[in-house]
Amino acid sequence: MTMVDENDLDGIARIFEKLRPATDAHITRDRVRRYLSAIADTPAPSTAASALRVPVLRQLLEQDDVLGPRLGFDANFGNTGSAAILTGAEGSPKPLWYFAHLDTISYLVQPFDGAAYPLVPFCCHMMVDGQCTAWAYRYDLAANGYAVVGTGKLVSRQGTPFFQPDAGSPVLGPGDRVVPTTRYRETSASGDFVGHVDNAGAVAALAVAAPVLAEAGVAALLAFPDEEEGPPGAGNQMIGRGGTRIVDLLPTPDLAIVADVQQAGGDDSADARGGVVNSCRMGQGAMLAEFSSLRAAR
């Protein structure tokens, strides 16, 4: 990739124009749909993303045959427990960073009270009153992986969450995790869809864009940390734990961007089957909120 002065707007515009054919050829609506639906339909309770969503992300990249010398995938980057895509030559500096958390919210289970399981939020619980479909995950030691062991509804009354199991669900116990679920589905030909897009939308966008960055010769770190949706608390270390384990592994970048997609075009709403969904439209563009670490300029 030809480097130009950051103030040479004409030169930057020429580079972007050269990238357009590769961008348009690879970043298609169908490819974004495939990545987004596969990731959104795979809940990943915080601390379990490496076991649940990382294999999905790897399979998507392998299906597109994009892994190679200029684009690598590390399922456990620097032994942090989080995945990362690295573009550019192996070992080269990464002046550009992107972060998009891979985990989803979840709840810990308390003993059955005769009607439901009281839950302890392993996240920031925001639903005051309402309900949505939910699954109960358990780590299966024999199979060495997580499995869905029960289905039901996550119900919140005056901000207190409960899990109401469906008939036939097994008894839940310590270590089981309840996660809200909403199956990805498109609701119109124009690109409207609903699903659990936090933060599957940002992960899909970065994963689809990574091969274009690699083809353009851009050296970047695209990190997908776990533990962003962990237990809340006071202080700036109570969110994004996975990200904090990554930032000291490489020299300080020139630019770092954290992407987090929740919903666009409206608030969360209940669908016809009682689930709470995030609604978005493909191609509508991004909502942009910018925050700065206020690091002193060099």
C-alpha positions, 0 to 999 in steps of 0.5 A: 500500500502506497503511503501518503502524508495524512494531510494529502487528501487527494492522495488519500482519496486515490488510495481509497479509490484503488481499494474500492474494487476489492472492498465491493467484491469482498464486503457484500451483503450476503457475506455480512449476513452469513457472518452476522447470523452465525455469530448472533445465533451463538450466545457466548456467556462472558468467560465462555466466548473462546469455547462457543463463538471463537470456533464459529468465527474461525470456521467463517474465515476458513470457509472464505479461504482468507487465512494466510501469510498476511492474515492470521487468526489467533484463538488465544492471543497472547494467552489472554483467553481472547481471539484476534485477527492480525493483518500485515507481515508476521511480527510487524508493528500494528499501528491500527487497533480495532476491538469488538467484544465477543461475549454476551450477557448471562446470569448465574443460577440460584436454587429453584424457589418452586416456580422459577430460578432466581438469577444473579446477573453476571452482567449489567441487568437493564430490563426492568419489567418484561421477558425474553426467551432464554437458554441454560448452558452447562459445561459438560466435562465428559464432552469438554464443552458447553451444551444447552441443558434447558430452555425457558424465559428470562423474566424481570419483575421490578428489575429482579431477574428469574428463569422460568424453565420450560416443561421437561427442562432438567434441574439447574445448579451451580455453574449453569449459566442462563443467557437471553436468546433471539434467533436472527431473522430478516423481517423485510426485503430491504434488510431489516432484521432482528437478533442478538446483535450485541456485539455480533454486529461489530464482530461481523463487520471487523471480520469481514473487513479484515481480508480487505485490510490485509490485501491493502497492506494495512498492518492491524490488530483486530481483537475480539476480547471476552469478559466485556459483559462480565459483572458490573462494579465501580471503576474503569476496570469493571468492564472490558477485562479482556481488552485490558489483558491485550493492550500491553502486549503490543506497542501503543498504536497510532489509533485504536477504535472500539466498536460496540453494536447494540441497536439502530432505528429504534429501541429494543422491542418485544417480538411476537413470541415474547422475546426481546430483540435488537432491530437493525437495517443492513446498509443503514450506516453506523451509529457513532459515539466517540469517547477519548482516553484523553492521552496527551498528544505526542 
